């Protein structure tokens, strides 16, 4: 599959309360609902030239060359679900998250924090909501489809993202207003998760593949700096012997780490931890 490269817009989408719908409808009717949902997503996104990157259950991951194509597809598929006729007379509401960035493309697909950011934006929404990052908003705000406007939801702390992110909602005039479900503050790490009614599960499974590729790339690159024991906790290795080249080497390695951070391969926390180890003498090349 040919993946768009350069600046691309990612879209994650899934059904709100899919497990609840399964329990309500039963296996046969839910299978019909799921088939219609998949057909709508695929037909509409394909019509807007978005290649399908991954799917799991009711969740999809797409990429688009142009942010406006992604927004048009998101609006159309949201309308199609809201106005559709579904088994058992149920309402089917999907949520979508969009983010525009410049991800790296490896042998196994996209890597980089832009994938994680897009998935977290989707997971922050409620059914019927289309949420976008500030990067996407800045591109499309002057050329929105008819009947669509943008409102700010303020800055939100998204899971796995170091800093609060400005989040925006695309308001669709002909659909009923959906109350914003974006939390004011991040949930505690120990908070229980009700997976029966948390539709982020399929999205989490898809983005986990990308997260593993990011982690592998980061550890491989850091291994060149600190050796294979980096990230494995305390070791019994003796500190490296003093060297007249220490100052120059440390400066060089910090510069390399900063490039990794700028490329999105290293979070701020990982960068700071690596720099601290260098300055403490633990990771200085021998």
Secondary structure, DSSP 8 states (H G I E B T S, - for coil): -----SSEEEEEEEETTHHHHHHHH-HHHHHHHHHHHHHHHHHHHHHTT-EEEEEETTEEEEEESSHHHHHHHHHHHHHHHHHS--GGG----EEEEEEEE--EEETTEEESHHHHHHHHHHHT--TT-EEEEHHHHHHHTTS--TTEEEEEEEEE--TT-SS-EEEEEEEETTS--------SS---TT----TTS-THHHHHHHHHHHHHHHHHHHHHHHHHHH-TTTTS-----------TTHHHHHHHHHHHHHHHHHTTSS-HHHHHHHHHHHHHTSS---
